[in-house]
Structures are given as C-alpha cells and as structure tokens.
C-alpha cells in the first residue's frame, strides 16, 4: 500500500474510533454512498446518486454532469430519493442523505 494512502486510512481509523455508534453508522453509509453499488444491476443508479453525494461531500467546484448541476449544492429531494428502488445500495444512499442533511 502506498504510504500516503496508508496515512489517510490510519487517520480515518483514528477519527472513526472516536465516533458514537450512530455517528459511525452515518460515516459508513456516506462511504458506501460515495463508492457506489456493488453489482452491475444497479449501475444505472450509480451516477445519479454517487456523483451528487460526492459533489456535496467534497464540495466540488465543477459541476458533475447535468443532474449534479440540477441539484447544485443540495442533496436530492426526499421525493426523488423515495422514488429509488429498494435495494441494498439505495438504503445506503437514503441513510447517507439523511446523515448529510443532519445538523
């Protein structure tokens, strides 16, 4: 493993170890949402969900495709999220959006 990657993972581990259980669940859901679905059947969900999450989390200055521009710096509305099919990945997306919207 590259040293810089190992250092970031160590920092993440150290920071995550200080989180409460609900905070850790939020972090894990956000990380899953950043990565995208594990199976190819959900590939069509990847870009309309992960790019918007990535745009929000990393505060990207350049628009990420048209739908990221549509949402700008906000996360998908509840109605849009509710319209997603119920899958393992979309559960992570829903929880990630809830965590990112939390005060």
C-alpha positions as CSV (number, residue, x, y, z in Angstrom):
1,X,0.0,0.0,0.0
2,X,1.2,3.5,-0.8
3,X,2.4,5.4,2.2
4,X,0.0,8.4,1.7
5,X,-3.0,6.0,1.3
6,X,-2.0,4.2,4.5
7,X,-1.7,7.5,6.3
8,X,-5.2,8.6,5.3
9,X,-6.6,5.2,6.3
10,X,-4.9,5.5,9.7
11,X,-6.3,9.0,10.2
12,X,-9.7,7.8,9.2
13,X,-9.5,4.8,11.6
14,X,-8.3,7.0,14.5
15,X,-11.1,9.6,13.8
16,X,-13.7,6.9,13.4
17,X,-12.8,5.2,16.7
18,X,-13.9,8.4,18.5
19,X,-17.4,8.4,17.0
20,X,-20.5,7.2,18.7
21,X,-22.3,4.2,17.2
22,X,-24.9,6.4,15.3
23,X,-22.1,8.6,14.0
24,X,-20.1,5.6,12.8
25,X,-23.2,4.3,11.0
26,X,-23.6,7.7,9.3
27,X,-19.9,7.6,8.3
28,X,-20.2,4.1,6.9
29,X,-23.4,4.9,5.0
30,X,-21.7,8.0,3.5
31,X,-18.6,6.0,2.5
32,X,-20.8,3.3,0.8
33,X,-22.8,6.1,-1.0
34,X,-19.5,7.6,-2.2
35,X,-18.3,4.3,-3.6
36,X,-21.5,3.2,-5.4
37,X,-23.3,-0.1,-5.9
38,X,-21.5,-3.4,-5.8
39,X,-23.4,-5.1,-8.5
40,X,-23.8,-4.2,-12.2
41,X,-27.6,-4.4,-12.0
42,X,-27.5,-1.1,-10.1
43,X,-25.1,0.6,-12.4
44,X,-27.8,3.0,-13.7
45,X,-28.2,4.3,-10.1
46,X,-24.5,5.0,-9.7
47,X,-24.1,8.3,-11.4
48,X,-27.4,10.0,-10.4
49,X,-26.7,9.2,-6.8
50,X,-22.9,8.9,-6.1
51,X,-21.9,12.0,-8.1
52,X,-24.4,14.1,-6.2
53,X,-23.2,12.7,-2.9
54,X,-19.5,13.2,-4.0
55,X,-20.3,16.7,-5.1
56,X,-21.8,17.5,-1.7
57,X,-19.2,15.8,0.4
58,X,-16.1,17.1,-1.4
59,X,-17.6,20.5,-2.4
60,X,-16.5,20.1,-6.0
61,X,-16.3,23.4,-7.8
62,X,-17.0,21.9,-11.2
63,X,-20.5,20.6,-12.0
64,X,-20.7,16.8,-12.1
65,X,-22.9,16.1,-15.1
66,X,-26.3,17.7,-15.6
67,X,-28.1,16.2,-12.6
68,X,-25.4,17.5,-10.3
69,X,-26.0,20.9,-11.7
70,X,-29.7,20.5,-11.2
71,X,-29.2,19.7,-7.5
72,X,-26.3,22.2,-7.3
73,X,-25.1,22.1,-3.7
74,X,-28.1,20.4,-2.3
75,X,-28.9,16.7,-2.0
76,X,-31.7,15.0,-3.8
77,X,-35.1,15.9,-2.5
78,X,-36.9,13.3,-0.4
79,X,-39.4,12.6,-3.2
80,X,-36.5,11.8,-5.6
81,X,-34.9,9.5,-3.1
82,X,-38.2,7.9,-2.3
83,X,-38.6,7.0,-6.0
84,X,-35.5,4.9,-6.0
85,X,-36.0,1.2,-6.0
86,X,-35.5,-0.5,-2.6
87,X,-32.0,-2.2,-2.8
88,X,-29.0,-2.6,-0.6
89,X,-27.3,0.3,-2.2
90,X,-30.3,2.7,-2.1
91,X,-30.6,2.0,1.6
92,X,-27.1,3.4,2.0
93,X,-28.0,6.4,-0.2
94,X,-31.1,7.2,1.8
95,X,-29.2,7.0,5.1
96,X,-26.2,8.9,3.7
97,X,-28.5,11.7,2.6
98,X,-30.2,11.8,6.0
99,X,-26.8,12.0,7.7
100,X,-25.5,14.8,5.4
101,X,-28.7,16.7,6.0
102,X,-28.5,16.3,9.8
103,X,-27.5,19.3,11.8
